[in-house]
């Protein structure tokens, strides 16, 4: 009698894989993942000039968009999926399948958890790849992106469980509204608890998160979702005590977050605040984070530096970024609104702004009134326009008195212009009688 060969052990593995694949294709899961990806990509594309030049700006905006926009969407999609199974009697059908309740629930929840997370991961990958060609320094905080992915999976899981418990069709949109309001309110509490929200905004490009913040955030959101899942699905009842383990982990992760100082988990990053300078005179220095902008800024300031070079009272160097100017230094104008993808959009306007910073210590006529003070203001305007003319569509036309001073300056020889600029910079502009007339 010939013995029948037993089937190989590995034969069960493809069957399990096929079951998971089938579950992932069911319901609104794939549509939810696509909706999350499209929502994030459209939102990020509309604000690309604000984030595409720095890793910190890209990851910060991704974090806020993932929390405030994709988070409620994941809640609603998961709730609709769970309610749909309850309304269609899928739970009774699944009970006839020889699987444990926890395993059945895990398979049912998989589309609600994994598809929104996959959509967020795809959108984040596209945005970080779109940022990479334009950044000058720093690094992408991929650990924060991963924590956001876990948060979306957790929100999808919680939404699914709410749908199973409350299968009313309007539960999903109502849950999305409640989730959006809750996430928004949690973001602006002003207390350390705001950092437990997966949508809290951070706006300083010169700081980096402490190493443990992203793992703690992932354990916080993931632990809450897993605890709720075990509390719902674990059978027999005594196994529900297992839900206390992820709940305890979530609470333990929240404790150090709640003890954070006012600026949360962010600390100054020495690498991004390190100064990078050109070889000009005066030197132009920016933070290492913005080193890609240094050639454009140097070219924009070159005409002004040519006039200042070697003059008494001229700055030793221009300094930009998080570090304030020291002795003999002048602060650079903020380039945040004028820089896109590592380039200056309007070098002429930037040069004009630099001249205003150069003479920012001029006394205003509000403090020193009278004909002499007005004359100082007119001379200041003429000198500023001579050094860097205001681009069209910016500022106001030069008045007749300032125009006369400007014409007189332009009529001088280069040597006389340099001599006048030296006398003007050496004068105490708070003493009108000391300011020379062109």
C-alpha positions as a printed Julia matrix, in Angstrom:
438×3 Matrix{Float64}:
   0.0     0.0     0.0
   1.46    3.25   -1.08
   1.53    6.05    1.48
   0.19    9.39    0.36
   2.78   12.14    0.67
   1.85   14.93    3.06
   1.56   18.38    1.49
   4.51   20.66    2.21
   4.24   23.03    5.15
   4.8    26.02    2.89
   1.53   25.39    1.07
  -0.42   27.21    3.77
   1.63   30.39    3.38
   0.37   31.36   -0.1
  -3.18   30.8     1.14
  -2.62   33.22    4.02
  -1.06   35.74    1.66
  -4.01   35.4    -0.69
  -6.43   36.06    2.18
  -4.59   39.22    3.19
  -4.46   40.39   -0.43
  -8.19   39.79   -0.81
  -8.97   41.71    2.38
  -6.83   44.66    1.29
  -8.73   44.93   -1.99
 -12.13   45.02   -0.3
 -14.23   48.1     0.34
 -13.03   51.69    0.3
  -9.47   50.95    1.45
  -7.72   51.48   -1.92
  -9.82   54.59   -2.57
  -8.91   55.94    0.86
  -5.21   55.47    0.15
  -5.54   57.23   -3.2
  -7.55   60.06   -1.63
  -4.92   60.59    1.07
  -2.1    60.66   -1.48
  -3.93   63.06   -3.81
  -5.01   65.34   -0.95
  -1.48   65.64    0.38
   0.14   66.07   -3.04
  -2.33   68.77   -4.13
  -1.93   70.62   -0.82
   1.85   70.44   -0.93
   1.99   71.42   -4.62
  -0.03   74.56   -3.93
   2.49   75.63   -1.28
   5.67   74.38   -2.98
   7.48   77.76   -2.91
   7.21   77.76    0.88
   8.84   74.37    1.5
  10.81   73.12   -1.48
  14.12   74.71   -0.48
  14.55   73.25    3.03
  14.18   69.8     4.52
  12.71   71.22    7.72
  10.04   73.2     5.87
   9.1    70.16    3.78
   8.77   67.78    6.73
   6.97   70.37    8.88
   4.36   71.08    6.21
   3.95   67.37    5.5
   3.37   66.8     9.21
   0.64   69.44    9.46
  -1.07   68.36    6.22
  -0.96   64.69    7.24
  -2.52   65.46   10.62
  -5.14   68.06    9.77
  -6.2    66.83    6.32
  -5.28   63.17    5.95
  -6.07   62.34    9.6
  -9.82   63.12    9.44
  -9.94   61.44    6.01
  -8.44   58.25    7.47
 -10.94   58.36   10.35
 -13.9    58.76    8.0
 -12.72   56.07    5.56
 -12.06   53.6     8.35
 -15.44   54.36    9.93
 -17.24   53.87    6.62
 -15.44   50.56    6.06
 -16.32   49.27    9.52
 -19.94   50.43    9.3
 -20.29   48.93    5.83
 -19.28   45.5     7.13
 -21.75   45.8    10.0
 -24.61   46.99    7.77
 -24.06   44.23    5.18
 -23.93   41.46    7.76
 -20.28   40.67    7.05
 -19.63   40.09   10.76
 -22.09   37.17   10.87
 -20.51   35.72    7.74
 -17.01   36.03    9.16
 -18.09   34.26   12.35
 -18.74   31.15   10.24
 -15.1    31.14    9.14
 -12.79   28.98   11.32
 -10.67   31.9    12.53
 -10.39   33.5    15.94
 -12.21   36.78   16.56
  -8.96   38.71   16.95
  -7.57   37.36   13.69
 -10.82   38.13   11.87
 -10.81   41.68   13.21
  -7.17   42.23   12.29
  -7.86   41.14    8.71
 -10.95   43.36    8.51
  -9.12   46.38    9.93
  -6.09   45.98    7.64
  -7.51   48.02    4.69
  -8.59   50.85    7.0
  -5.16   51.05    8.63
  -2.75   50.26    5.83
  -4.18   52.11    2.84
  -4.19   55.64    4.37
  -0.69   54.99    5.71
   0.45   53.85    2.25
  -1.07   56.95    0.65
   0.74   59.19    3.12
   4.01   57.35    2.56
   3.76   57.76   -1.22
   2.98   61.49   -0.94
   5.8    62.06    1.55
   8.29   60.21   -0.67
   7.32   62.32   -3.69
   7.64   65.57   -1.71
  11.03   64.68   -0.23
  12.35   63.67   -3.64
  11.07   66.98   -5.03
  12.94   68.83   -2.26
  16.26   67.03   -2.61
  17.65   68.93   -5.68
  17.2    72.35   -4.05
  18.33   72.01   -0.43
  21.64   73.4     0.76
  22.05   71.58    4.08
  20.41   69.71    6.92
  18.59   66.42    6.53
  15.01   65.2     6.1
  13.44   64.1     9.36
  12.26   60.75    8.03
  11.61   59.56   11.58
   8.86   62.2    11.9
   7.4    61.14    8.55
   7.37   57.53    9.81
   5.63   58.63   13.02
   2.98   60.39   10.89
   2.5    57.16    8.93
   1.87   55.27   12.17
  -0.56   57.98   13.29
  -2.61   57.64   10.09
  -2.74   53.87   10.47
  -3.88   54.35   14.08
  -6.6    56.83   13.07
  -7.83   54.47   10.36
  -8.0    51.66   12.93
  -9.92   53.77   15.45
 -12.31   54.91   12.73
 -12.96   51.3    11.72
 -13.78   50.31   15.3
 -16.18   53.25   15.64
 -17.87   52.13   12.42
 -18.29   48.6    13.77
 -19.87   49.91   16.97
 -22.0    52.66   15.38
 -22.88   51.58   11.82
 -25.03   54.67   11.1
 -24.18   56.08    7.66
 -23.63   59.63    8.94
 -21.15   58.5    11.57
 -18.25   58.7     9.1
 -18.64   62.37    8.06
 -19.45   63.4    11.63
 -16.36   61.59   12.86
 -14.25   63.41   10.25
 -15.54   66.77   11.48
 -14.99   65.87   15.13
 -11.51   64.56   14.31
 -10.55   67.74   12.45
 -11.78   69.98   15.26
 -10.08   67.84   17.89
  -6.77   67.79   16.05
  -6.92   71.54   15.41
  -7.76   72.36   19.04
  -5.03   70.03   20.29
  -2.54   71.85   18.07
  -3.18   75.25   19.64
  -3.52   74.39   23.33
  -0.23   76.14   24.18
   0.65   73.41   26.69
   3.09   70.49   26.27
   0.04   68.32   25.51
  -0.08   69.89   22.06
   2.93   67.78   21.07
   0.83   64.64   21.5
  -1.28   65.77   18.55
  -0.12   64.41   15.17
  -0.78   67.83   13.59
   1.16   70.29   15.77
   3.01   72.87   13.68
   6.66   73.8    14.12
   8.12   76.72   12.16
  11.81   77.19   13.07
  14.18   75.87   10.38
  17.19   76.13   12.69
  16.1    73.41   15.12
  16.04   69.6    15.16
  13.8    67.28   17.23
  15.24   65.33   20.12
  16.04   61.76   19.1
  13.31   60.1    21.14
  10.37   62.27   20.07
   9.43   60.44   16.85
   9.53   56.94   18.45
   7.52   58.24   21.42
   4.91   59.75   19.08
   4.61   56.47   17.16
   4.21   54.46   20.39
   1.62   56.97   21.65
  -0.69   56.82   18.64
  -0.03   53.19   17.78
  -0.44   52.08   21.39
  -3.84   53.74   21.74
  -5.13   52.14   18.52
  -3.81   48.69   19.44
  -5.29   48.93   22.93
  -8.71   49.79   21.46
  -8.41   46.93   18.96
  -7.56   44.37   21.64
 -10.3    45.66   23.94
 -12.83   45.13   21.14
 -11.64   41.87   19.6
  -9.85   39.84   22.28
 -11.77   36.7    23.32
 -12.33   35.24   25.88
 -12.96   38.24   28.1
  -9.88   37.66   30.25
  -7.68   38.21   27.2
  -8.95   41.79   27.04
  -6.48   42.5    29.82
  -3.85   42.32   27.07
  -5.11   45.74   25.98
  -3.49   47.16   29.1
  -0.02   46.45   27.68
  -0.2    48.78   24.62
  -2.18   51.27   26.7
   0.6    51.32   29.31
   3.18   51.76   26.54
   1.2    54.69   25.12
   0.98   56.36   28.53
   4.68   55.77   29.18
   5.51   57.38   25.8
   3.27   60.37   26.58
   4.92   61.14   29.94
   8.22   62.56   28.59
   6.3    64.48   25.92
   4.13   66.13   28.58
   7.28   67.16   30.46
   8.78   69.02   27.5
   9.63   72.74   27.85
   7.78   75.53   26.07
   9.5    74.99   22.72
   8.59   71.32   22.75
  10.97   68.66   21.41
  12.93   71.09   19.23
  16.5    72.12   20.02
  19.0    74.37   18.16
  20.86   72.4    15.53
  24.57   73.42   15.46
  25.05   71.96   11.99
  22.36   74.06   10.3
  23.26   77.29   12.18
  26.97   77.06   11.26
  28.0    80.07    9.15
  29.09   79.58    5.55
  30.78   82.62    3.94
  31.95   83.67    0.51
  35.37   85.16   -0.24
  34.2    88.71   -0.97
  34.8    91.97    0.85
  32.66   92.57    2.84
  32.01   88.86    3.31
  28.5    87.46    2.9
  27.62   84.73    5.41
  24.53   82.56    5.69
  23.64   79.54    7.8
  24.72   76.18    6.41
  21.04   75.35    5.92
  20.85   78.02    3.2
  24.24   77.52    1.59
  22.52   76.91   -1.77
  21.38   80.56   -1.69
  24.85   81.98   -0.98
  25.9    82.42   -4.67
  22.66   84.28   -5.49
  22.92   86.53   -2.41
  26.59   87.28   -3.14
  25.77   88.24   -6.73
  22.86   90.4    -5.6
  25.04   92.31   -3.1
  28.09   92.58   -5.38
  27.32   96.15   -6.66
  26.79   97.41   -3.1
  29.88   95.64   -1.76
  31.94   97.18   -4.56
  30.98  100.66   -3.34
  31.52   99.78    0.35
  34.85   98.01    0.0
  37.54   99.79    1.99
  35.33  102.62    3.28
  35.6   103.59    6.96
  32.48  102.43    8.8
  31.62   99.81    6.2
  30.53   96.44    7.64
  33.09   93.66    7.93
  30.53   91.14    6.76
  26.85   90.51    6.17
  25.34   87.85    8.42
  22.03   86.1     7.84
  19.97   83.34    9.41
  19.39   82.59   13.08
  22.53   84.37   14.3
  22.25   88.09   14.97
  24.96   90.49   13.72
  27.9    91.22   15.99
  30.34   94.12   16.13
  31.12   95.43   12.67
  28.49   93.21   11.07
  25.18   93.95    9.33
  22.22   91.59    9.26
  21.07   90.28    5.9
  17.43   90.82    4.91
  15.12   87.88    5.46
  15.06   85.98    2.19
  12.23   83.62    3.2
   9.59   85.39    1.11
  11.92   85.98   -1.85
  13.65   82.59   -2.14
  12.13   79.72   -4.09
  13.83   76.35   -4.59
  17.21   77.66   -3.5
  17.18   80.74   -5.75
  16.39   84.43   -5.23
  13.4    85.44   -7.33
  14.15   89.2    -7.31
  17.82   90.07   -6.7
  17.2    93.79   -7.3
  14.59   93.92   -4.55
  16.89   91.98   -2.23
  19.71   94.47   -2.9
  17.36   97.37   -2.16
  16.35   95.7     1.12
  20.01   95.24    2.04
  20.59   98.99    1.66
  17.7    99.66    4.03
  19.28   97.29    6.55
  22.63   99.02    6.08
  21.12  102.34    7.15
  18.54  100.93    9.56
  19.97  103.0    12.43
  18.89  106.29   10.82
  16.86  108.49   13.17
  13.27  108.97   12.08
  11.6   112.35   11.74
   9.13  111.22   14.42
  11.96  111.53   16.93
  13.72  114.5    15.37
  11.4   116.98   13.72
  12.15  120.14   11.84
  13.56  121.17    8.46
  16.94  119.56    9.1
  15.38  116.22    9.99
  13.33  116.33    6.79
  16.48  117.09    4.84
  18.22  114.06    6.42
  15.3   111.84    5.37
  15.5   113.19    1.81
  19.26  112.65    1.64
  18.86  109.14    3.04
  16.31  108.32    0.35
  18.59  109.73   -2.36
  21.61  107.74   -1.13
  19.54  104.56   -0.9
  18.2   105.0    -4.43
  21.69  105.71   -5.72
  23.1   102.55   -4.13
  20.17  100.32   -5.14
  17.21  101.69   -7.05
  13.82  100.47   -5.85
  12.36   98.07   -8.47
   9.23   99.14  -10.28
   5.94   98.35   -8.53
   7.68   98.59   -5.14
   7.89  101.61   -2.87
   6.79  105.16   -3.68
   8.16  107.63   -6.23
  11.09  109.77   -5.14
   9.97  113.31   -4.22
  11.37  116.46   -5.86
  13.81  117.28   -3.02
  15.21  113.72   -2.84
  15.42  113.66   -6.64
  17.62  116.76   -6.62
  20.03  115.09   -4.18
  19.97  111.92   -6.29
  20.75  113.84   -9.47
  23.63  115.61   -7.71
  25.07  112.26   -6.62
  24.83  110.76  -10.08
  26.54  113.82  -11.6
  29.66  113.37   -9.44
  32.73  111.52  -10.62
  33.32  108.01   -9.19
  36.03  109.38   -6.87
  33.74  112.15   -5.63
  30.9   109.67   -5.13
  33.16  107.44   -3.05
  34.36  110.42   -1.01
  30.78  111.52   -0.32
  29.69  107.99    0.67
  32.6   107.8     3.13
  31.57  111.1     4.7
  27.91  110.07    4.8
  28.63  106.76    6.54
  30.97  108.42    9.03
  28.37  111.06   10.0
  26.06  110.63   12.99
  22.73  110.45   11.21
  20.95  111.26   14.45
  22.56  114.73   14.27
  21.08  116.42   11.19
  23.76  119.08   11.13
  26.46  116.4    10.6
  24.84  114.77    7.56
  26.6   116.05    4.4
  24.58  117.35    1.44
  25.5   115.73   -1.9
